[in-house]
Amino acid sequence: MLELAIGAVLVNNILLIQYLGNCPFLGTSKKMDTAVGMAMAVVFVLAMAGIVTWIIYYVLLVPFGLEYIRTLAFILVIAALVQFVELFLKKSIPALYAGLGIFLPLITTNCAVFGVCIINIDEEFVFLKMLVSSIAYPVGFGLALILFAGLRERLIIGRVPTPMQDTAIGLVTAGFMSLSFLGFKGMI
Amino acid sequence: MIEAIIGPLVVMTGLAAVAGTLLGIASKVFYVWEDPRIAEVANVMAGANCGGCGFTGCDACAAAIVEGRAPVNACLVGGATSAEKAAAVMGMEVGAAEPLTSENTCTGGFRAPEKYYYMGVQDCRAAYMLYAGAKECGVGCLGFGSCVKACQFDALKMGPEGFPVVTVEKCVGCGACEKACPKGIMQVRTPSQRILHMNLVTDRLAPCRQTCPAEINIPKYINHIKNKEYDKAYLTVMERNPMPLSIGRVCPHPCEDACRRQLGDDPVSINQLKRFCSDWVFDNGAPVKIPVAPDTGYKVAIVGGGPSGLSAAYFLRRLGHKVTIFEWMPRLAGMIRYGIPEYRLPKAILDRDIKRILDLGGIDVKTGVKFGVDFDLGSLVGGGFDAVLFSIGAWKHASARIPEEDTVKGVVPATLFLRSQTEPGVGDPYRIGKHVGVIGGGNVAMDCLRSSVRMGAEKVYCLYRRTIAEMPANVVEIEACHHEGIEFIELCSPTKFLTDDEGNLTGIEYLKNELGEPDASGRRKPVPVEGSETVIEIDNFVLAIGQATDSSFAEIEGAAASRIETFKGSIVVDPDTHQTAIPYVFSSGDSAGPPGLLVAAIGGARRAARGIHKYLMGEDMAMPETRLRVDSRRMKGHIPGTIFDSIEGVERKGRIAQPELEPGSHERQHTYAEVDLTVTEEEALKEANRCMRCCLTCYNRDV
């Protein structure tokens, strides 16, 4: 279990090793505040999405032999789920909604979220392992995002040549971060 | 085969139906009432979720607008279109919010000396942490351009001189640059906020700008002239002075006495530059757009349409209040129309200034009505006015304490003497003889002297109790008197009028004075010498030794206005707010203190407008503790360290001459043609280039 968790957070980091979810990685990493908010929202949504898609897959698709439509089914379910969670939070936990509110719609059909759900199925995880993976992967996402936001906040005030400013230097930095995360290869 | 299609279809449709139903139920179960206007406002926004407004997404911004926490123009990307639509949703008037724009207030840049060599992170906020930055000037721009990077709208660029330059057209007023600047140099303000701002000791002000009683941003407008942006220069002046054509002709320019350039060269001829750019704008019909704030719904009555009343009307109107001016003379402009002679300030020029003020709209003018006769405080309050400003000037003449000065035919106060010749039909046409004497050493006396020359007097005397060097009149005026053949009799005290049998003036007897100990004003007191009686022959004698306010309406028992306190005729006001003892009554200009300069009346008008605005809006009326108080006459009270003893790097170039009508010419001696002329564009540019664009301590060097 621990191996699975460490593997998901560091060795197979969803952002820097698997290269999934790059849009929020670049889009919400300019400020630490938004990065933290995004990370929390991803953990929250992925935990829910992991559970629901796992159940849909094994309860609905497998018995009917419809594994091949999982992409369609998962997207639909995740989208509906996020909308539902948003409505629920707004009514029941307004404080949490205020914190995560604007990030929820942004990750409705995020490839990182979707990717983890598919990994859960491909690796044939049992329920408990699926749960660990659905939490550990987004934690890895958050780790990378927050580290990256820290770097970009420094980059904003640094002397960067004009053509390299903003996204360009961001991508280069992301590349270096990815290289350094490759160093975790072989840990497990 | 069919099954392969039906199976997935059923499953997907089922899933979608379940999800749809759940969401439908959830939207009912978890329904939260939300102001429907939020959705409407959100719909008219750009919808980019950019965060430029400072809220988390468009929905949050819309909610803030509906709840009144943000102005309707909060959506920066949507701009005016979205603001108008949002205002419509909110049931407000279109354009209900004033635009915010950013302004850089420091012109230091590369020229500002540094205390140490900084090699840290290239960011103002980081540099600021080390002893407030490397610049010697404590409030100067550090020049790393944190504001430029913070600007999302490409409206800020680092200029060639090392300080940021704002492109006003692109600026949306989001305030990001102001937040990024650790020194408060970038200031995002509405036009109203800029009008209400008074010079503070924490501001970045050149010595001239500190000295100007109207607080005009002199280095800024001269820089515009240097760049041939004459209309922008004019607008810069108009921010602080709504009568630049008139001021440009008659101001004694205390600012030039503070000009730092005079330490190594002549001071810059600031007033001629103001006159040049203002004349240029009117002569070329350049379009001028002066922003006016949305209506506040308040009405202000201004009693007295002189320079102070007109200026206060201008500032109050720009702050969004409706204004009505009550003027007792047939036409507006008070003493500068009925006191300053045509050859110094042509009435056609004055009318251009007045028209510009009235063109703002929302300023009513009623002429020929006198306070205390045609209306009073009670009728103004009953007429729906929320505040009253007295700017009634000083139309009463002071006594020369010569026996029978009120009865002798041929003795006349300066106010009446000047008024009779400024406009036909006003006052009594006053005929003068061949010899005219004027007592007094101020500018009013000079006006009387030079007018007498033009009215055909052969011999004109100026009688003054001290010496010419002590005369309060402008040096240029005294010089002009010499050019026009006026004789100065210094150190004399008139004691007796000589008359013929019919009581007509024939001469005056005076005692010679010598100067004794300095008196309260710091000047040496003239003491008459016994037995030095001298007689000169004169036909007319003009009293030009000072004026006072006619505040007799405040003496009437039982009248509402009797609660107004007066001192030696002047209305007693708080010097910062210009409020009188009656909270809704204010006073400015000559009536609120000893009579002074036109430019001081205009500066006072802005303070009064500020006081009235703060009073009407229920805001704190007191001036900030950091208010800068400069005595422009004694040249005291400047920000410490800004008045230098010497400067470096200045080449002696000399100031441009004042072009004038040829002394001795027919036009000069016998007509009222304007004597001082406007400088040419070439000369103006030459003079503008002499300006060192000083700030607090740094300035541009010639070499």
Contacts between the chains, C-beta under 8 A, distances in Angstrom:
chain1	res1	chain2	res2	distance
A	56	B	15	7.5
A	60	B	11	6.4
A	60	B	15	7.6
A	61	B	11	7.2
A	64	B	7	5.9
A	64	B	11	6.5
A	65	B	7	7.6
A	66	B	7	5.8
A	66	B	8	5.5
A	66	B	11	5.7
A	68	B	8	7.9
A	69	B	8	4.7
A	69	B	11	6.9
A	69	B	12	6.6
A	72	B	8	8.0
A	72	B	12	6.1
A	73	B	11	7.1
A	73	B	12	6.6
A	73	B	15	5.9
A	76	B	12	7.2
A	76	B	15	5.7
A	76	B	16	6.0
A	76	B	19	6.2
A	77	B	15	6.6
A	77	B	19	6.7
A	79	B	19	7.9
A	80	B	19	3.4
A	80	B	20	7.6
A	80	B	22	6.9
A	80	B	23	6.0
A	83	B	23	5.6
A	84	B	22	6.3
A	84	B	23	6.0
A	84	B	26	5.3
A	87	B	23	7.4
A	87	B	26	4.8
A	87	B	27	5.9
A	87	B	30	4.4
A	88	B	26	6.8
A	88	B	30	5.6
A	90	B	30	6.6
A	90	B	32	5.4
A	91	B	29	7.7
A	91	B	30	3.7
A	91	B	31	7.3
A	91	B	32	5.4
A	92	B	30	7.1
A	101	B	56	7.2
A	101	B	57	7.9
A	102	B	49	7.2
A	102	B	56	4.8
A	102	B	57	4.2
A	102	B	59	7.6
A	102	B	60	7.1
A	156	B	149	6.5
A	157	B	121	5.6
A	157	B	122	6.8
A	157	B	123	3.7
A	157	B	125	7.6
A	157	B	126	6.4
A	157	B	146	7.3
A	157	B	149	7.6
A	158	B	121	7.2
A	158	B	122	6.9
A	159	B	122	5.0
